[in-house]
Amino acid sequence: MREQFGSEAVIDLYEKNAIGGRLATININSRDYESGGSIIHPDNLYMVNFTNILGLEKRERSSGQTMGIFDGEEMVLTTSPYTVVTLAKMFWRYGMDIYNLQKWVSSDLLVKFKRIYKTQDAGFAYTNIPELLAAMDPSFANYLKKSILMVMREEGFHEAMIHELVLGAMRTNYGQGLEIPGFVGAISMAGVEPGLWSVKGGNKKVPQNIVKHSKVNVIPAEVKMVEFLEDEPFLYEVYYKEKNGEAKTKRYDMVVIATPLHDGISDIKFEGFQQDIHNFPQQYHKTVATFVHGTLNSTYFGVDNPIDMTNEVFTCNMNLLMNSFGQHLPVDYSSTSDKVPPIDGNIVGKIFSNRELTQEEVKLYFKSIEEIQTVSWMAYPEYNFKKTDDLPPFLLNERLYYVNAIELAASAMEMEAIAGRNIALLAYNHWYDKLDKIDEKYMDPSQMSSSETGDL
């Protein structure tokens, strides 16, 4: 918004808790660890740019980390600290699927996905999810109506990889199975690529520093109602309650809703609108991150020798309580000053599940426990490819915008950034009557033929 409207615009941000939302950290064993969104893909252009512009550092990832896929009885696959050994083991189990998967993600999905950056650089914006996804590629809008299981089968992948590696990625990233829509499933598969990183000090430093960099006025309060004034000089009046309980109001030319409008998350009321605005019917999925400082019980995973245990575990059985496990490093980890604890020693591990774990359940996974911390999130939507016909729009009313609509397509840091820029462009185009750049297809000049550009 600041980039589009300049320094004269007054931008207020209402936040009742802490800037960052589902980007947060938790303290365990006297160090801070990522408790929310924890990984960033190297091709996430906006997150990369934010990090560079804000002068933040990328946090090092420890080399030699290993991953296993657990079916409830044994590890059906384990990787190696050595890339060539990992490739050989994956090829032995999945054949050419593993090569084709990497090719599909890097040479097809990501190439199409990155088209949105040129489209937004050209000033184009969209009022709904299917149009935004179609701006990347028409197939992405179609992926909303197919499950990731259907998409992967159509792409020619075999059942073994789909029901092990792909299912493991879905359970790790979204706590759900193969019936989630193809688009969010494809985004999830990009999350198992190499080169993933995070921000040193915590990913929450990105939104925290963006707010400062953009010179936004932060109002520590909870928004209770948005009223449409229609005939007044200002279109909207925002009713809010400060932390001391005092109720206040303020008027605006435009309003952006940047919290999910769903039951269990938001109770904002909307008054004065000709068409009723209320929470959307889709449910959000509860995910629980249980952080444990202790010694892992490798025998639960079918690993007799603790030193052979992997640092990360995907699960490929929908009946298991645990969605995934991972050994975690603190947000300020440095290879020069920190030593990665051996997997058979005292570690900090994170267990993802769809409900809180009892002490006895935690003891299934850890044979000794020094500390437990639990974080529960309404983290992302309960995805269903059969219910994508009635997705929330980005435009709720005249100059009333909704960023979090994007989460019904895919919930991820970069997706939120793309949606945020889409809203800023949409508001700018509405304000300055640039209607030719709303819900219109962008034609990349570099991809146009000479006849299309008028060249001889």
C-alpha positions in Angstrom: 0.0 0.0 0.0 2.8 2.4 0.9 4.5 1.6 -2.4 1.3 2.2 -4.4 0.0 5.3 -2.6 3.1 7.0 -1.5 4.2 8.7 1.7 1.2 11.0 2.0 -1.2 8.1 2.6 -2.2 7.4 6.2 -2.1 3.7 6.9 -3.3 2.3 10.2 -2.8 -1.3 11.2 -5.0 -2.8 13.9 -3.4 -5.7 15.9 -4.8 -7.0 19.2 -1.8 -9.4 19.8 1.6 -9.3 18.2 2.7 -8.4 14.7 3.3 -11.5 12.7 0.2 -13.6 13.4 1.0 -17.2 12.6 4.7 -16.4 12.2 5.8 -16.7 15.8 8.5 -18.3 18.0 8.4 -20.3 21.3 11.1 -20.6 24.0 12.2 -24.0 25.0 15.5 -25.1 26.6 16.3 -21.3 26.9 16.4 -20.8 23.1 13.7 -19.6 20.6 12.3 -21.9 17.9 9.9 -21.3 15.0 6.4 -22.3 16.1 4.5 -21.1 13.1 5.4 -20.8 9.4 9.0 -22.1 9.4 10.3 -22.6 5.8 10.7 -20.3 2.8 11.4 -21.6 -0.8 14.3 -20.0 -2.7 11.9 -19.1 -5.5 9.6 -17.2 -3.2 10.6 -13.8 -4.7 8.7 -11.6 -2.3 10.0 -13.2 0.8 13.5 -13.1 -0.6 13.1 -9.5 -1.5 11.7 -8.5 1.9 14.7 -10.2 3.6 17.1 -8.3 1.4 15.4 -4.9 1.6 15.0 -5.1 5.4 18.6 -6.2 5.9 17.7 -9.5 7.5 19.9 -12.6 7.3 19.0 -16.1 6.1 19.4 -18.6 8.9 21.8 -21.4 8.1 20.5 -25.0 7.8 22.5 -27.8 9.2 24.1 -30.0 6.6 23.6 -33.8 6.6 20.0 -33.8 7.8 18.0 -36.9 7.0 14.4 -37.8 6.4 12.3 -40.9 6.8 8.8 -42.0 5.8 7.0 -44.0 8.5 3.9 -46.1 7.8 3.1 -46.9 11.5 5.3 -50.0 11.7 8.6 -49.2 9.9 10.4 -46.6 7.9 9.6 -47.4 4.3 12.3 -45.0 3.1 15.2 -43.2 4.8 17.5 -40.7 3.1 21.2 -40.3 3.6 23.5 -37.4 4.5 25.0 -38.1 1.1 23.0 -36.9 -1.9 24.1 -39.6 -4.3 23.0 -42.3 -1.8 19.7 -40.6 -1.2 19.0 -40.4 -5.0 19.9 -44.1 -5.4 17.6 -45.1 -2.5 14.7 -43.0 -3.8 15.2 -44.3 -7.4 15.2 -47.8 -6.1 11.9 -47.3 -4.4 10.1 -45.0 -6.8 11.9 -45.4 -10.1 11.7 -42.5 -12.6 8.9 -40.9 -10.5 11.5 -39.2 -8.3 13.2 -37.6 -11.3 9.8 -36.7 -12.9 8.6 -35.2 -9.6 11.6 -32.9 -9.4 11.1 -32.0 -13.1 7.4 -31.4 -12.6 7.9 -29.1 -9.6 10.9 -27.1 -10.9 10.3 -27.0 -14.7 6.5 -26.8 -14.7 4.9 -25.7 -11.5 7.4 -23.1 -10.4 7.8 -21.7 -13.9 4.1 -21.1 -14.1 3.9 -19.9 -10.5 6.5 -17.2 -11.1 4.5 -15.6 -13.9 2.5 -13.8 -11.2 5.5 -11.6 -10.4 5.7 -10.1 -13.9 1.9 -9.8 -14.0 1.9 -7.8 -10.7 4.9 -5.7 -11.8 2.8 -4.7 -14.8 0.1 -3.5 -12.4 -2.6 -6.1 -13.0 -4.9 -7.2 -10.1 -7.8 -9.6 -9.6 -11.0 -9.6 -7.6 -11.2 -13.4 -7.1 -9.0 -16.5 -6.6 -9.6 -18.3 -9.9 -8.7 -15.2 -11.9 -5.5 -14.7 -9.9 -4.5 -18.4 -10.3 -5.3 -18.3 -14.0 -2.9 -15.4 -14.3 -0.2 -17.8 -13.4 -1.6 -20.6 -15.6 -5.2 -21.7 -16.5 -4.3 -25.2 -15.2 -3.9 -23.8 -11.7 -7.5 -22.6 -11.6 -8.5 -26.2 -12.7 -6.4 -27.6 -9.9 -8.8 -26.1 -7.4 -11.5 -28.6 -8.6 -9.3 -31.7 -8.5 -7.7 -33.5 -5.5 -3.9 -33.7 -5.4 -4.4 -37.5 -5.8 -6.2 -36.9 -9.1 -3.6 -34.4 -10.3 -0.7 -36.7 -9.5 -2.3 -39.6 -11.2 -3.0 -37.5 -14.3 0.6 -36.4 -14.3 1.6 -40.1 -14.5 3.0 -40.7 -11.0 2.6 -44.1 -9.5 0.7 -45.1 -6.3 3.8 -45.9 -4.2 5.2 -42.4 -4.4 1.8 -40.8 -4.1 0.7 -42.7 -1.0 4.1 -42.4 0.7 6.1 -39.2 -0.2 3.2 -37.1 -1.4 0.9 -38.1 1.4 3.7 -37.5 3.9 4.2 -34.0 2.6 0.4 -33.2 2.8 0.3 -34.4 6.4 3.4 -32.5 7.4 2.5 -29.2 5.7 -1.3 -29.2 6.1 -2.2 -32.0 8.5 -4.5 -33.4 5.8 -4.6 -36.2 3.2 -4.7 -36.7 -0.5 -8.2 -35.2 -1.0 -6.9 -31.7 -0.6 -7.2 -29.6 -3.8 -4.5 -30.0 -6.4 -3.2 -26.4 -6.2 -2.4 -26.4 -2.5 -1.1 -29.9 -2.8 1.3 -28.8 -5.6 2.4 -25.9 -3.4 3.0 -28.4 -0.6 5.2 -30.5 -2.9 7.4 -27.5 -3.6 8.1 -27.5 0.2 10.1 -30.8 -0.1 12.6 -29.3 -2.6 16.2 -28.6 -1.5 17.3 -25.0 -0.7 14.6 -24.2 1.8 15.6 -21.5 4.4 14.3 -19.3 7.1 15.1 -15.9 8.6 17.7 -15.7 11.3 16.0 -14.6 14.5 12.6 -15.9 13.3 10.4 -15.5 10.2 8.2 -13.1 12.3 10.9 -10.5 11.8 9.8 -10.0 8.2 6.3 -8.7 9.0 7.5 -6.8 12.0 10.2 -5.0 10.0 7.9 -4.4 7.0 5.5 -2.5 9.3 8.4 -0.3 10.5 9.9 0.1 7.0 6.5 1.2 5.6 5.9 3.7 8.4 2.5 2.2 9.3 0.6 3.4 12.4 0.1 0.3 14.6 -3.0 0.6 16.7 -2.9 -2.1 19.5 -6.7 -2.8 19.5 -9.3 -5.3 18.4 -11.6 -4.4 15.5 -15.2 -5.1 16.5 -17.2 -3.7 13.5 -16.9 -2.1 10.1 -19.7 0.1 9.0 -20.4 1.2 5.4 -21.3 4.9 5.4 -22.1 5.2 1.7 -23.0 8.9 1.4 -20.4 10.3 3.9 -17.0 11.8 2.9 -15.4 8.6 4.1 -16.8 5.2 3.0 -16.1 3.3 6.2 -16.1 3.7 10.0 -14.1 1.2 12.0 -15.2 0.4 15.5 -12.5 -0.9 17.8 -11.7 -1.7 21.4 -8.3 -0.8 22.9 -6.5 -3.0 25.4 -7.8 -0.9 28.3 -11.3 -1.7 27.2 -12.0 1.8 25.8 -14.2 1.7 22.6 -13.3 4.1 19.8 -14.0 4.7 16.1 -12.1 6.0 13.1 -13.1 6.7 9.4 -11.4 5.6 6.3 -11.5 5.9 2.5 -10.8 2.2 2.2 -10.5 -0.9 4.5 -8.4 -4.1 4.1 -9.4 -7.1 6.1 -6.2 -9.1 6.9 -7.5 -11.8 9.2 -9.5 -15.0 8.2 -13.2 -14.3 8.3 -14.2 -17.7 9.6 -15.9 -19.0 12.7 -13.5 -19.6 15.6 -11.1 -16.9 14.3 -13.0 -13.7 13.7 -16.1 -12.1 15.1 -16.0 -8.8 13.2 -19.4 -7.4 12.4 -20.3 -5.6 9.1 -23.1 -3.1 9.2 -24.8 -0.8 6.6 -24.1 -3.0 3.6 -26.8 -3.7 1.0 -25.5 -7.2 0.7 -24.9 -9.1 3.9 -21.2 -9.7 4.8 -20.5 -12.3 7.4 -18.0 -15.1 8.1 -17.4 -17.5 5.3 -18.6 -21.1 5.8 -15.3 -22.9 5.3 -13.8 -24.3 8.5 -10.2 -23.9 9.6 -8.0 -26.8 10.5 -6.5 -27.1 14.0 -2.9 -28.1 14.1 -0.9 -28.6 17.3 2.9 -28.3 17.5 4.3 -30.1 20.5 7.9 -29.1 21.2 9.8 -31.6 23.4 13.3 -31.2 24.8 14.4 -34.8 25.5 15.7 -38.1 24.0 13.8 -39.6 21.1 12.4 -43.2 21.3 13.7 -44.5 18.0 12.1 -48.0 18.5 8.6 -46.5 18.1 9.6 -45.7 14.5 11.0 -49.2 14.0 14.6 -48.1 14.3 16.6 -50.3 16.7 19.8 -48.3 16.9 19.1 -44.7 17.9 22.1 -43.4 15.9 20.3 -44.6 12.7 17.2 -42.4 13.4 16.4 -39.7 10.9 16.2 -36.0 11.8 12.8 -35.6 10.2 9.8 -38.1 9.8 6.9 -37.9 7.4 4.0 -40.3 8.1 2.0 -42.0 5.4 -0.7 -43.5 7.4 -3.9 -41.4 8.0 -4.7 -43.4 11.2 -1.5 -42.2 13.0 -1.9 -39.6 15.7 1.4 -37.9 14.7 1.4 -36.1 11.4 5.2 -35.6 11.3 8.3 -35.1 13.5 11.3 -33.0 13.1 14.5 -32.1 15.0 14.6 -28.4 15.2 17.4 -25.8 15.6 17.0 -22.4 17.3 16.1 -19.4 15.2 19.6 -17.9 16.0 21.5 -21.1 15.0 25.0 -20.5 13.8 27.3 -23.3 12.6 30.3 -21.5 14.1 29.0 -21.3 17.6 26.4 -24.1 17.8 26.8 -27.8 17.6 23.9 -29.8 16.3 22.8 -32.3 19.0 23.2 -35.9 17.7 19.8 -37.5 17.0 20.4 -40.1 19.7 21.1 -37.5 22.4 19.1 -34.7 24.0 17.3 -32.7 21.2 14.5 -30.3 20.7 11.9 -32.0 18.5 8.6 -30.8 17.1 5.6 -33.2 16.7 2.7 -32.1 14.5 -0.7 -33.5 15.3 -4.4 -32.6 14.8 -5.1 -32.4 18.5 -3.2 -31.9 21.8 -1.1 -34.8 23.0 -1.3 -36.3 26.5 1.8 -36.8 28.5 1.5 -40.5 27.9 1.2 -40.0 24.2 4.3 -37.9 24.1 6.2 -40.7 25.9 5.5 -42.9 22.9 7.9 -40.8 20.9 10.4 -39.7 23.6 11.9 -42.0 26.1 13.1 -39.1 28.3 11.5 -35.7 28.6 12.9 -32.5 30.2 10.5 -29.9 28.9 7.3 -29.8 26.8 5.8 -26.7 25.2 2.6 -26.8 23.1 1.3 -24.3 20.4 -2.1 -24.8 19.0 -3.1 -22.9 15.8 -6.2 -22.6 13.6 -3.5 -22.8 11.0 -5.0 -23.2 7.6 -8.4 -24.1 6.0 -9.9 -27.6 6.1 -9.3 -28.1 2.4 -11.9 -29.9 0.2 -11.6 -30.0 -3.6 -15.4 -30.7 -3.8 -16.2 -27.3 -2.1 -14.2 -24.8 -4.2 -17.2 -23.2 -6.1 -17.9 -20.7 -3.4 -14.5 -19.2 -2.5 -14.3 -15.8 -0.8 -13.5 -12.9 -3.1 -10.7 -10.4 -2.7 -13.3 -7.6 -3.1 -16.1 -7.6 -0.5 -17.6 -4.3 -1.3 -16.6 -0.9 -2.8 -13.0 -0.3 -1.6 -13.4 -3.1 1.1 -10.8 -5.7 0.4 -10.0 -9.2 1.9 -6.4 -10.5 1.8 -7.0 -13.9 3.4 -9.3 -15.1 0.7 -6.0 -16.5 -0.8 -5.8 -19.1 2.0 -8.7 -21.1 0.5 -6.4 -21.7 -2.5 -3.2 -22.2 -0.5 -2.0 -21.0 2.9 1.7 -20.1 2.8 3.8 -17.1 3.5 4.5 -16.3 -0.2 0.8 -16.8 -1.1 -0.1 -14.2 1.5 2.5 -11.8 0.1 1.1 -12.3 -3.4 -2.4 -11.7 -2.1 -1.2 -8.6 -0.2 0.3 -7.1 -3.4 -2.8 -8.0 -5.3 -4.9 -6.1 -2.8 -2.6 -3.1 -3.0 -2.8 -3.1 -6.8 -6.5 -3.6 -6.8 -7.1 -0.7 -4.4 -4.7 1.5 -6.5 -6.5 0.6 -9.8 -9.9 1.3 -8.3 -8.8 4.6 -6.8 -7.3 5.9 -10.0 -9.9 4.2 -12.3 -7.4 1.9 -14.0 -10.1 -0.6 -14.8 -8.2 -2.0 -17.7 -5.9 -3.6 -15.2 -8.5 -5.4 -13.2 -9.5 -9.0 -14.0 -7.7 -8.7 -17.3 -5.2 -11.1 -18.8 -1.6 -9.8 -18.8 0.3 -10.3 -22.1 4.0 -10.6 -21.4 5.7 -8.6 -24.2 8.7 -11.0 -24.2 6.3 -13.9 -25.0 4.3 -12.1 -27.7 5.0 -12.7 -31.4 6.0 -9.9 -33.7 2.4 -9.8 -35.2 0.9 -9.3 -31.7 3.2 -6.5 -30.9 2.9 -4.8 -34.3 6.5 -5.2 -35.2 7.5 -5.8 -38.9 
